[in-house]
Amino acid sequence: MGEAQALAGHGARIFEFSPAVEVTYGETIKVRTPKGSVTARKLLWACDSFLNGLEPELHRSTINTYAFQCVTEPLPDALIERISPIRGAYSDIRPVIDYFRFTRENRLLFGSATPYIEHIPSDLKAWNRALMLKVFPYLQDVKIDLAWGGPMACSPNLFPQIGSLPGHGNVYFVQGYTGFGVTPSHIICKILAEGMAEGSPRYDLISSIRRSTVIGKDHARPLIVSAGKIWHQASGFANGRR
Ligand SMILES: Cc1cc2nc3c(=O)[nH]c(=O)nc-3n(C[C@H](O)[C@H](O)[C@H](O)COP(=O)(O)OP(=O)(O)OC[C@H]3O[C@@H](n4cnc5c(N)ncnc54)[C@H](O)[C@@H]3O)c2cc1C
């Protein structure tokens, strides 16, 4: 919401519930939505895990995995003090992390993803609660008010992808934060904005990182993601990140 407000302060307009359904490239780019269209000299693809194959060149270079979170009921001060007097944001150091922090409503937010086999747990509240109780067994009697999850686009090298589309210098993209988009997106998109404006050496550097194709992603997604997780978790284990 803060970012949307900041953007509006710069004169941008946001149209919700208005998905791009077709994009035509050229000197002037046309983006069609179900009820209208927009033309522009430059375009930025920033759909991440929701791209759904709309731009095949970008679709091929990430694969979606799912992450899940829950929040407890609001906790009393004594429990907050016990868990984190500084109300910090924490994660462990495993390749697939558990993480937590307090919300403004004094709820504990706890998140993770399936560590080895890619699947969507049938009961997200129970699944998240079990993980939370491993870290905080004394929250046994605390109620989970809400649990949810969603997709995240992963890149093969786990690094975000920015650049312009081959053959279309005015069509840019950013995607593939691999589950860590909240903070790095600010610096990555600053660098991207430099590239879209007058260009910069650091844009040239980051956009030159090769984008590999994720072979088989449309037919064997859970298998590929599970193999990736097992490999990363095993290498993490060997490096003491367990
Ligand atoms: C449960 C969960 C927990 C997470 N926890 C963390 C965390 O603790 N820390 C962290 O760093 N990251 C976390 N992530 C990952 C983080 O949310 C993503 O890395 C980040 O949101 C990616 O930013 P983005 O702007 O690239 O894409 P998004 O935030 O996904 O934005 C893409 C936007 O494109 C829009 N869009 C898609 N297709 C179209 C279309 N055709 N037309 C118009 N609009 C379209 C979508 O509606 C969406 O608003 C979590 C993700 C999940 C699912």
The ligand as a Tripos MOL2 file, in Angstrom:
@<TRIPOS>MOLECULE
LIG
   53    58     1     0     0
SMALL
NO_CHARGES

@<TRIPOS>ATOM
      1 C1          3.4110  -16.9260    1.1970 C.3       1 LIG1
      2 C2          4.5730  -16.1310    0.6910 C.ar      1 LIG1
      3 C3          5.4750  -15.6060    1.6060 C.ar      1 LIG1
      4 C4          6.5430  -14.8400    1.1650 C.ar      1 LIG1
      5 N1          7.3900  -14.3190    2.1100 N.ar      1 LIG1
      6 C5          8.4150  -13.5360    1.7240 C.ar      1 LIG1
      7 C6          9.2760  -12.9390    2.6870 C.ar      1 LIG1
      8 O1          9.0890  -13.1090    3.8930 O.2       1 LIG1
      9 N2         10.3050  -12.1930    2.2270 N.ar      1 LIG1
     10 C7         10.5340  -11.9860    0.9090 C.ar      1 LIG1
     11 O2         11.4920  -11.2970    0.5460 O.2       1 LIG1
     12 N3          9.7240  -12.5150   -0.0310 N.ar      1 LIG1
     13 C8          8.6700  -13.2870    0.3370 C.ar      1 LIG1
     14 N4          7.8470  -13.8610   -0.6030 N.ar      1 LIG1
     15 C9          8.1830  -13.6580   -2.0250 C.3       1 LIG1
     16 C10         7.7590  -12.2910   -2.4950 C.3       1 LIG1
     17 O3          6.3710  -12.1330   -2.2400 O.3       1 LIG1
     18 C11         8.0330  -12.1840   -4.0130 C.3       1 LIG1
     19 O4          9.4160  -12.4460   -4.2350 O.3       1 LIG1
     20 C12         7.7210  -10.7840   -4.5230 C.3       1 LIG1
     21 O5          6.3760  -10.4590   -4.2630 O.3       1 LIG1
     22 C13         7.9790  -10.6830   -6.0180 C.3       1 LIG1
     23 O6          7.7270   -9.3610   -6.3780 O.3       1 LIG1
     24 P1          7.2700   -9.0030   -7.8550 P.3       1 LIG1
     25 O7          6.9390   -7.5500   -7.8410 O.co2     1 LIG1
     26 O8          8.2860   -9.4990   -8.8150 O.co2     1 LIG1
     27 O9          5.9650   -9.8730   -8.1110 O.3       1 LIG1
     28 P2          4.5380   -9.8310   -7.3860 P.3       1 LIG1
     29 O10         4.6280   -9.1850   -6.0530 O.co2     1 LIG1
     30 O11         3.9760  -11.2150   -7.4750 O.co2     1 LIG1
     31 O12         3.7080   -8.8720   -8.3340 O.3       1 LIG1
     32 C14         3.3170   -9.2700   -9.6270 C.3       1 LIG1
     33 C15         2.1060   -8.4520   -9.9720 C.3       1 LIG1
     34 O13         1.7780   -8.6340  -11.3530 O.3       1 LIG1
     35 C16         0.3840   -8.6720  -11.4600 C.3       1 LIG1
     36 N5          0.0470   -9.3650  -12.6980 N.ar      1 LIG1
     37 C17         0.3330  -10.6460  -13.0500 C.ar      1 LIG1
     38 N6         -0.1020  -10.9250  -14.2720 N.ar      1 LIG1
     39 C18        -0.7010   -9.8040  -14.7330 C.ar      1 LIG1
     40 C19        -1.3600   -9.4630  -15.9510 C.ar      1 LIG1
     41 N7         -1.4980  -10.3350  -16.9370 N.pl3     1 LIG1
     42 N8         -1.8490   -8.2040  -16.0620 N.ar      1 LIG1
     43 C20        -1.7160   -7.3040  -15.0630 C.ar      1 LIG1
     44 N9         -1.0940   -7.5630  -13.8940 N.ar      1 LIG1
     45 C21        -0.5960   -8.8070  -13.7290 C.ar      1 LIG1
     46 C22        -0.0770   -9.4370  -10.2270 C.3       1 LIG1
     47 O14        -1.4290   -9.1790   -9.9510 O.3       1 LIG1
     48 C23         0.8650   -8.8670   -9.1630 C.3       1 LIG1
     49 O15         0.3220   -7.7300   -8.5480 O.3       1 LIG1
     50 C24         6.7480  -14.6110   -0.2050 C.ar      1 LIG1
     51 C25         5.8390  -15.1360   -1.1400 C.ar      1 LIG1
     52 C26         4.7720  -15.8890   -0.6910 C.ar      1 LIG1
     53 C27         3.7970  -16.4390   -1.6960 C.3       1 LIG1
@<TRIPOS>BOND
     1     1     2 1
     2     2     3 ar
     3     2    52 ar
     4     3     4 ar
     5     4     5 ar
     6     4    50 ar
     7     5     6 ar
     8     6     7 ar
     9     6    13 1
    10     7     8 2
    11     7     9 ar
    12     9    10 ar
    13    10    11 2
    14    10    12 ar
    15    12    13 ar
    16    13    14 ar
    17    14    15 1
    18    14    50 ar
    19    15    16 1
    20    16    17 1
    21    16    18 1
    22    18    19 1
    23    18    20 1
    24    20    21 1
    25    20    22 1
    26    22    23 1
    27    23    24 1
    28    24    25 2
    29    24    26 1
    30    24    27 1
    31    27    28 1
    32    28    29 2
    33    28    30 1
    34    28    31 1
    35    31    32 1
    36    32    33 1
    37    33    34 1
    38    33    48 1
    39    34    35 1
    40    35    36 1
    41    35    46 1
    42    36    37 ar
    43    36    45 ar
    44    37    38 ar
    45    38    39 ar
    46    39    40 ar
    47    39    45 ar
    48    40    41 1
    49    40    42 ar
    50    42    43 ar
    51    43    44 ar
    52    44    45 ar
    53    46    47 1
    54    46    48 1
    55    48    49 1
    56    50    51 ar
    57    51    52 ar
    58    52    53 1
@<TRIPOS>SUBSTRUCTURE
     1 LIG1         1 GROUP 0 **** ****
